[in-house]
Amino acid sequence: MSAKPALVRMILAGRDEGRDLEESLNYLARVFGRPASAERLGPHVTCAEANCIAWVLVNSRHADAAVAWLDHHSASDTEGDVHGGAEFNAARYVAESF
């Protein structure tokens, strides 16, 4: 018998904690997917941190917010950065990476 983490059990059981988590992730997507927020915050995180936020957004069914987030994060990246360069396409990156 494999033990599932408590959070997974709550989500599967439909308990309030699962709904609270979903609402929290929806709110997170609204914040990080909002162009003004992403533009203001994106340049201040590393590429690894930006990817972590994008990963959470994609896995909570908010790929559009992840694209907006990475678009604005990448605006401050340089050619040597993960998301840097004129060729960077956030939508393609999200589709291929997450």
Secondary structure, DSSP 8 states (H G I E B T S, - for coil): -----HHHHHHHHT-HHHHHHHHHHHHHHHHHHSHHHHHHHGGGS-HHHHHHHHHHHHHTT-HHHHHHHHHHHHTT--TTSTT-STT--HHHHHHHH-
